[in-house]
């Protein structure tokens, strides 16, 4: 039994062997097929004509994914480690919508979450370096979260103020029937989305709207700058090396001798 688990672990969790790569490629093909089923079932003409076939195919795919999930739990040591991992949660979410559709009609459309399983292509195509870049981006977002929160609170204060002003300036006939609806218009205008379902008609309202539009372009650049600065800092930290002799940091990743004390580098550890 242990030997079988070990063999299955190499095939399912590994991608270094031919069997492992073949399994991953088949899995990706099945994922693409299942996502295509969700798309087709959402088209009324296709659903009315091939509804029974689509449902049968959907349940077949779900059963296969369920068996795969159970096997992954069985060969994992411990099973909780896989179940609580990112891919473990995604794999579980990939099979739940079909079962949920028995109680909630239409819930199978949530099966598009299976597309997230395609992230395994990074492992198959040896694109591990992209995972490192994604980690740097995540660290940059986490490090700048406080500034982003302050920025968002300031934006919320602005749209609330502009919404209240527009509610006073414009009439209900123009669509500004309440303060919340006016705030909705301010958000749409500030973000330069501009649905056009509500529009000011008075000269003063149009002037205020023009100011909000121009302000929106300036505000959009702020979070980009915040994250970009932090991303640059994270990239610098990840590229630094620490001298094992004097402990000082420097950015020469391929240096053989420490530029501070002149000692041979030997084994090094990354900073941060």
C-alpha positions as CSV (number, residue, x, y, z in Angstrom):
1,X,0.0,0.0,0.0
2,X,2.8,2.4,0.9
3,X,4.5,1.6,-2.4
4,X,1.3,2.4,-4.3
5,X,1.0,5.7,-2.5
6,X,4.6,6.6,-3.3
7,X,4.0,5.8,-7.0
8,X,0.8,7.8,-7.1
9,X,2.6,10.7,-5.3
10,X,5.3,10.8,-8.0
11,X,2.7,10.8,-10.8
12,X,0.1,13.3,-9.3
13,X,2.3,15.7,-7.4
14,X,5.5,15.4,-9.5
15,X,6.2,16.7,-13.0
16,X,9.8,15.5,-13.4
17,X,8.8,12.1,-14.7
18,X,7.1,11.4,-18.0
19,X,4.1,9.9,-16.2
20,X,3.8,13.0,-14.1
21,X,3.9,15.3,-17.1
22,X,1.4,13.2,-19.0
23,X,-1.0,13.3,-16.0
24,X,-0.7,17.1,-15.7
25,X,-1.3,17.6,-19.4
26,X,-4.4,15.4,-19.3
27,X,-5.6,17.2,-16.2
28,X,-5.2,20.6,-17.9
29,X,-7.1,19.3,-21.0
30,X,-9.9,18.1,-18.7
31,X,-9.9,21.5,-16.9
32,X,-10.2,23.4,-20.3
33,X,-13.0,21.0,-21.3
34,X,-14.9,21.6,-18.1
35,X,-14.6,25.4,-18.4
36,X,-15.8,25.1,-22.0
37,X,-18.9,23.2,-20.7
38,X,-19.7,26.0,-18.3
39,X,-19.5,28.5,-21.2
40,X,-21.6,26.5,-23.5
41,X,-24.3,25.8,-20.9
42,X,-24.7,29.5,-20.3
43,X,-25.8,30.0,-24.0
44,X,-29.6,29.5,-24.2
45,X,-29.6,28.1,-27.7
46,X,-26.9,25.5,-26.9
47,X,-28.5,24.6,-23.5
48,X,-31.9,24.0,-25.0
49,X,-30.6,21.8,-27.8
50,X,-27.8,19.9,-26.0
51,X,-28.7,20.4,-22.3
52,X,-28.9,16.7,-21.4
53,X,-25.5,16.0,-23.0
54,X,-23.9,19.0,-21.3
55,X,-25.2,18.0,-18.0
56,X,-24.0,14.4,-18.4
57,X,-20.5,15.7,-19.4
58,X,-20.5,18.1,-16.5
59,X,-21.3,15.4,-14.0
60,X,-18.7,13.0,-15.5
61,X,-16.0,15.7,-15.2
62,X,-17.1,16.5,-11.6
63,X,-16.9,12.8,-10.6
64,X,-13.4,12.5,-12.1
65,X,-12.3,15.7,-10.3
66,X,-13.8,14.3,-7.1
67,X,-11.9,11.0,-7.4
68,X,-8.7,13.0,-8.1
69,X,-9.3,15.2,-5.0
70,X,-9.9,12.1,-2.8
71,X,-6.7,10.4,-4.1
72,X,-4.7,13.6,-3.5
73,X,-5.9,13.6,0.1
74,X,-5.1,9.9,0.5
75,X,-1.5,10.1,-0.7
76,X,-0.7,13.4,1.1
77,X,1.1,13.2,4.3
78,X,-0.6,14.6,6.2
79,X,-3.9,15.0,4.2
80,X,-4.6,18.3,6.1
81,X,-1.5,19.9,4.5
82,X,-2.9,19.4,1.0
83,X,-6.5,20.2,2.0
84,X,-5.4,23.6,3.5
85,X,-3.0,24.5,0.7
86,X,-3.8,27.0,-2.1
87,X,-4.3,24.3,-4.7
88,X,-6.1,22.0,-2.3
89,X,-8.7,24.7,-1.7
90,X,-9.0,25.5,-5.4
91,X,-9.4,21.8,-6.2
92,X,-12.2,21.6,-3.7
93,X,-13.9,24.7,-5.0
94,X,-13.7,23.2,-8.5
95,X,-16.0,20.3,-7.6
96,X,-18.5,22.0,-5.2
97,X,-20.5,24.0,-7.8
98,X,-21.9,21.0,-9.5
99,X,-23.0,19.4,-6.3
100,X,-24.4,22.7,-5.1
101,X,-26.5,23.0,-8.3
102,X,-28.7,20.2,-7.0
103,X,-29.9,22.6,-4.3
104,X,-29.3,25.9,-6.0
105,X,-30.2,25.9,-9.8
106,X,-27.6,27.7,-11.8
107,X,-24.8,27.3,-9.3
108,X,-22.9,25.2,-11.8
109,X,-21.9,28.4,-13.5
110,X,-19.5,29.0,-10.6
111,X,-17.5,26.1,-12.0
112,X,-15.4,28.6,-13.9
113,X,-13.3,28.7,-10.8
114,X,-11.7,25.5,-12.3
115,X,-9.8,27.9,-14.6
116,X,-7.6,28.7,-11.5
117,X,-6.4,25.1,-11.7
118,X,-4.6,26.0,-14.9
119,X,-2.0,27.7,-12.7
120,X,-0.4,24.3,-12.6
121,X,1.0,25.0,-16.0
122,X,3.7,27.0,-14.3
123,X,5.0,23.8,-12.8
124,X,4.7,21.8,-15.9
125,X,6.5,24.3,-18.2
126,X,9.2,24.9,-15.5
127,X,8.1,28.6,-15.2
128,X,9.1,28.6,-11.5
129,X,10.7,32.0,-11.9
130,X,7.3,33.5,-12.5
131,X,6.2,32.2,-9.2
132,X,9.0,34.2,-7.5
133,X,7.9,37.3,-9.3
134,X,4.3,36.8,-8.2
135,X,5.6,36.4,-4.6
136,X,7.4,39.8,-4.9
137,X,4.2,41.4,-6.1
138,X,2.3,39.9,-3.2
139,X,4.9,41.1,-0.7
140,X,4.8,44.6,-2.3
141,X,1.0,44.7,-2.0
142,X,1.1,43.5,1.6
143,X,3.8,46.0,2.6
144,X,1.9,48.9,1.1
145,X,-1.5,47.9,2.4
146,X,-1.7,50.6,5.1
147,X,-1.0,53.4,2.5
148,X,-3.5,51.9,0.1
149,X,-6.1,51.7,2.9
150,X,-5.5,55.4,3.8
151,X,-5.8,56.2,0.1
152,X,-9.1,54.3,-0.2
153,X,-10.5,56.1,2.8
154,X,-9.6,59.4,1.3
155,X,-11.3,58.5,-2.0
156,X,-14.4,57.3,-0.1
157,X,-14.5,60.7,1.7
158,X,-14.2,62.5,-1.6
159,X,-17.0,60.6,-3.4
160,X,-19.3,61.0,-0.3
161,X,-18.7,64.8,-0.4
162,X,-19.1,65.1,-4.2
163,X,-22.2,62.9,-4.0
164,X,-23.8,65.0,-1.4
165,X,-23.0,68.2,-3.3
166,X,-24.5,66.8,-6.5
167,X,-27.6,65.7,-4.7
168,X,-28.1,69.4,-3.7
169,X,-27.2,70.8,-7.0
170,X,-29.0,68.5,-9.4
171,X,-32.7,67.5,-9.5
172,X,-34.3,64.1,-9.1
173,X,-35.4,64.2,-12.7
174,X,-31.7,64.0,-13.7
175,X,-31.3,60.8,-11.7
176,X,-29.9,62.2,-8.5
177,X,-32.8,60.8,-6.4
178,X,-30.9,60.2,-3.2
179,X,-27.5,60.7,-1.6
180,X,-26.4,57.0,-2.1
181,X,-27.3,57.2,-5.8
182,X,-25.4,60.5,-6.1
183,X,-22.4,58.8,-4.4
184,X,-22.7,56.0,-6.9
185,X,-22.5,58.6,-9.7
186,X,-19.5,60.2,-8.1
187,X,-17.7,56.8,-7.9
188,X,-18.5,56.1,-11.6
189,X,-17.3,59.5,-12.6
190,X,-14.2,59.6,-10.4
191,X,-13.0,56.2,-11.8
192,X,-13.6,57.5,-15.3
193,X,-16.0,54.6,-16.0
194,X,-18.9,56.8,-17.1
195,X,-21.9,54.5,-17.6
196,X,-24.1,57.4,-18.6
197,X,-27.1,56.2,-16.7
198,X,-27.0,59.4,-14.6
199,X,-25.8,62.7,-15.9
200,X,-25.9,66.3,-14.6
201,X,-27.9,68.8,-16.6
202,X,-27.3,72.1,-14.8
203,X,-24.2,74.2,-15.7
204,X,-23.0,74.0,-12.1
205,X,-23.4,70.2,-12.0
206,X,-21.5,69.8,-15.2
207,X,-18.7,72.0,-14.0
208,X,-18.4,69.9,-10.8
209,X,-18.5,66.7,-12.9
210,X,-15.6,68.1,-15.0
211,X,-13.5,68.7,-11.9
212,X,-14.3,65.1,-10.7
213,X,-13.3,63.7,-14.1
214,X,-9.9,65.5,-14.1
215,X,-9.3,64.6,-10.5
216,X,-10.0,61.0,-11.4
217,X,-7.1,60.7,-13.7
218,X,-4.8,62.1,-11.0
219,X,-6.1,59.7,-8.4
220,X,-5.8,56.6,-10.5
221,X,-2.0,57.1,-10.7
222,X,-1.6,57.2,-6.9
223,X,-2.0,53.5,-6.0
224,X,0.1,52.5,-9.0
225,X,2.9,54.7,-7.7
226,X,2.6,53.3,-4.1
227,X,2.8,49.7,-5.3
228,X,5.6,50.4,-7.8
229,X,7.8,52.0,-5.1
230,X,7.3,49.1,-2.8
231,X,7.8,46.6,-5.6
232,X,11.1,48.2,-6.3
233,X,12.1,48.0,-2.7
234,X,11.1,44.3,-2.5
235,X,13.1,43.6,-5.7
236,X,16.2,45.3,-4.2
237,X,16.0,43.3,-1.0
238,X,15.6,40.0,-2.8
239,X,18.7,40.7,-4.9
240,X,20.9,41.6,-1.9
241,X,23.5,39.2,-0.4
242,X,24.9,39.0,3.0
243,X,28.6,38.5,3.7
244,X,29.2,35.5,6.0
245,X,32.3,37.2,7.5
246,X,31.2,40.8,8.2
247,X,27.4,40.4,7.7
248,X,27.0,43.5,5.5
249,X,24.6,43.5,2.6
250,X,25.4,44.4,-1.0
251,X,23.8,44.0,-4.4
252,X,26.5,42.2,-6.3
253,X,24.8,38.8,-6.7
254,X,27.8,37.2,-8.6
255,X,30.5,38.6,-6.4
256,X,33.2,36.2,-5.2
257,X,34.6,38.5,-2.6
258,X,32.9,40.9,-0.2
259,X,33.3,44.5,-1.3
260,X,33.4,45.6,2.4
261,X,35.9,43.3,4.0
262,X,37.4,41.5,1.0
263,X,36.8,38.0,2.4
264,X,35.7,35.2,0.1
265,X,32.0,34.9,-0.1
266,X,31.5,31.1,0.3
267,X,28.0,30.1,1.2
268,X,25.6,33.1,1.2
269,X,22.1,33.8,2.4
270,X,19.6,36.1,0.8
271,X,18.5,39.1,2.7
272,X,14.8,39.6,3.5
